[in-house]
Amino acid sequence: MKPRAPEHIAAITPYPPGKPLEELEREYGISGSIKLASNENPLGPSPKALQAIQTAMCSLNRYPDGSGFYLRKKLSAKQGIPFDGILLGNGSNEIIELVIRAFLTSGDEVVMPAPSFLLYRLVVQWMGGKPVPVPLRDLDIDLEKMAEAVTGRTKVVFLTNPNNPTGAVIGREGFESFLAAVPAETIVVLDEAYIEFSRDPDSPSGFDLVGRESPAVIVLRTFSKAYGLAGLRIGYGVMDPSIAAFLNRVRQPFNTGSLAQAAALAALDDDEFLHKTQQTVWQGLDYLYAEMERMGLKYHRSQANFFLIEMPCEARLVFEAMLHRGVIIRSMASYGMDRYIRINAGLPEENERFVKTLEKVLSEL
Ligand SMILES: Cc1ncc(COP(=O)(O)O)c(C=O)c1O
């Protein structure tokens, strides 16, 4: 008889893996395709990070520094955050998992916006916990409803600022009221994977909130987006040192590699690259918004590097037709938003190609 996983594992719908670009091109008989589907940095990696990787490669026979000493030191100095409260992860994904692994027991509840980043739900299910999704209101996170959803069984609340897939931010005042409303023993995870792209001055900065007594706030940041290092898998969490101590108990000793640590360290010094990335994204989004208006399409303004566009037909059909023409976008059908597509801002020529292709596709559908 074949081994059978426990019921809470068997019941999980796995995260849908994308195919490698080369495979897609082969399957669809296309070449020179562009990808605007995964909120990646269109400029490539930070050049300073690439240089640092070259140097660090010579020490690949050694295990990495398991504590990430130098990167945490630099983060602490640069961001003004406590060294002992910084935890590195194999992408900020891993910090999400560590929080849940350290604090959840079977049957505990975790409140999260819906739709939001798919991994929150998945990780809670791994631990036999109960995800409690709170629907968005007009595509914004509904902080009042989220606070109402917190019960005595809630261990953790996820908030995404800006949210994925909407790009909406939460306001400072609403967030303060939310924190005042939730019980002191709840952990609030503020996922700031896209915060470097926000142009909204009214958005709270998670780092200012980490020191507060209760509820405890854990801030997540990543090098995958603004620093262009998604393939290396490195991110971090910032929290009270007493919480970091619990997460460290369930962390693999060498969870982040030496190349990732070296690249992230150098990328933090690459202000020029960060600035260029922000300009590229902001100019790209402004161009795309104007084009969507010209085409009469409804779209949702975003503070991230991606945005949602409402289609006049099923998004799935647009996704397929665009793919055949070598433009890879995201259909939001798997998020329960059947008529929405999500794209990230690309290079100027990629944005133009997206617009031209979308116009053609919509005229033919
Ligand atoms: C909201 C959000 N949080 C976290 C992540 C994970 O990023 P990382 O690459 O650091 O694991 C993503 C990735 O797409 C995301 O959209």
The ligand as an SDF file (V2000), in Angstrom:
LIG
                    3D

 16 16  0  0  0  0  0  0  0  0999 V2000
    3.0970   39.7790   -0.9300 C   0  0  0  0  0  0  0  0  0  0  0  0
    4.3050   38.9320   -1.0910 C   0  0  0  0  0  0  0  0  0  0  0  0
    5.0000   38.5780   -0.0110 N   0  0  0  0  0  0  0  0  0  0  0  0
    6.0930   37.8060   -0.0980 C   0  0  0  0  0  0  0  0  0  0  0  0
    6.5310   37.3540   -1.3250 C   0  0  0  0  0  0  0  0  0  0  0  0
    7.6980   36.4250   -1.3450 C   0  0  0  0  0  0  0  0  0  0  0  0
    8.8650   36.9930   -1.7360 O   0  0  0  0  0  0  0  0  0  0  0  0
   10.2380   36.2400   -1.5950 P   0  0  0  0  0  0  0  0  0  0  0  0
   10.7680   36.1350   -2.9720 O   0  0  0  0  0  0  0  0  0  0  0  0
   11.0650   37.1330   -0.7190 O   0  0  0  0  0  0  0  0  0  0  0  0
   10.0280   34.9120   -0.9590 O   0  0  0  0  0  0  0  0  0  0  0  0
    5.8500   37.6870   -2.4930 C   0  0  0  0  0  0  0  0  0  0  0  0
    6.3020   37.1710   -3.7900 C   0  0  0  0  0  0  0  0  0  0  0  0
    5.7430   37.3060   -4.8150 O   0  0  0  0  0  0  0  0  0  0  0  0
    4.6920   38.4990   -2.3700 C   0  0  0  0  0  0  0  0  0  0  0  0
    3.9640   38.8280   -3.4410 O   0  0  0  0  0  0  0  0  0  0  0  0
  1  2  1  0
  2  3  1  0
  2 15  2  0
  3  4  2  0
  4  5  1  0
  5  6  1  0
  5 12  2  0
  6  7  1  0
  7  8  1  0
  8  9  2  0
  8 10  1  0
  8 11  1  0
 12 13  1  0
 12 15  1  0
 13 14  2  0
 15 16  1  0
M  END
$$$$
